[in-house]
Amino acid sequence: MSRRAAVATGGHDVADAFVQGQVETLVIDTDAAAESELAPKDRAGLSIAVLEDLAAGVFRECCFSGCGYRLCRSTRAEADSRGVDMTGNRLLAVVTGASSGIGFELARQLALNGYGLVIAAEDKGIEEAAVELRTAGDGTVPVEAVRVDLATAEGVQRLHTALATRAVHVAILNAGVGWGGAFVETELAAELKMIDLNVSSTVHLTKLLLRDMVADDEGRILITSSIASTMPGSFQAVYNATKSFLQSFAEALQEELEDSNVVVTSLMPGPTETNFFHRARMDATPVGQAGKDDPAEVARQGLAALMAGKDRQVAASLKTRAQELAAKMTPDKVKAAMHRKLAEPEE
């Protein structure tokens, strides 16, 4: 049975499939002459469960006509954007790299929408972030902070264990760092750890979470890629490569999950006003000193794209979007030279 639409002349099986979310729109033909003589629960064999859900507001509309009526389920996106499931229960979101910057703002957006949160980061700021997030929205949002090093397999497993048996409906895989400088001069250990955090932890956590989402045929994953994924990163060689991996990874999953209700969206920010460039030792670079996007706006656009089921979101400014468009038409060698002008430390 199609999950998008179904037409029937009655039967509990179709109605129940609608209630269970196997179909999103159900059109049921009725006998117009007898319609006024039937109790609502009897019309076309509709199950009582449909009527109960209609009363509970699960369905967006019930339109009667001369030959029948049409029930339209409130879409998953509408329910997800409110942080509740189709029956009003609070949903759970996990956010990595949530102690500051884009990750914190993504967590705050989710809290404002009523999601329960499990947030993770390596630094002690994750506890302070949890305190602030608990006051977001109506002040009733449960927030659990997990201080863990996701650059290690043990750290990823610890976070997954902290989730216990709870179903994760939204996963924001945002943890990541940068490292600038000429490749022959940068620290190998720092770059290998960056690969472990940016790439390995994302793959590991996605593997753990996605299996359950696919089994349940619902869930949303946002992977923080970058506009940097679209170009060779001279003087950020390893960082840009990690983001190119994540972009490719997200796009491959989108194709594999095409026939499911699971959504994977990549968020591609440009330079954003966070601690990223300072931590990457890029303060003395043109890009480090240039104006940057607002992390709250980046997060707002990213979460909106996730809830809308979009494949990607380039955020947040017109400048960043123009850069992504230009990258599609510019040879890699030219892009590498352009990146050098932005990322090479000034004398």
MOWO-V792540 format. One line per field, one symbol per residue. psi: psi as a letter, one per 20 degrees, with the letter a starting at -180 (. if undefined). burial: b if it has 24 or more other ideal C-beta (glycine too) atoms within 12 Angstrom, else e. A space follows every 50 residues. Layout:
# MOWO-V792540
psi=???
burial=???
This chain:
# MOWO-V792540
psi=ppihqqprjrphggghhghijhqhppppprohhigiiqqhiipkkpqhhg hghghijhphqooqahjarppoppqhhgghiikqaijjqpqpqppqkjhr bggghghgggghjjqqqoqqrhriihghggghhiiqcjjjpppppooqoi iqhhgghgghhhicjppohpponipqrrorrphiirpgghhhhgggggfg hggghgghhhghgghilqqppppocqhiijqpmpjlggghhhhhghgggg hghgghjhjrjppppppnqapqnajghghjlkhkqghhirqrqphhhggg hghggghikqhqopqhrhgghhghghhhjpqhhghghghghhippq.
burial=eeeeebebebeeebbebbbbbebbbbbbbbeeeeeeeeebeebbbbbeeb bebbeeebbeebeeeeebbbbebbbbbebbbbbbbbeeebbbbbbbbbbb bbbbbbbbbbbbbbbbbbbbbbbebbeebbebbbebbeeebbbbbbbbbb beeebbeebbebbeeebbbbbbbbbbbbbbbebeebeeebbebbbbbbbb bbbbbbebbbebbeeeebbbbbbbbbbbbbbbbbbbbbbbbbbbbbbebb eebbeebeebbbbbbbbbbbbbbbbbbebbbbeebebbeeebbebbbbbb bbbbbbbebbbbbbbbbeebeebbeebeeeeeeebbebbbebbbbee
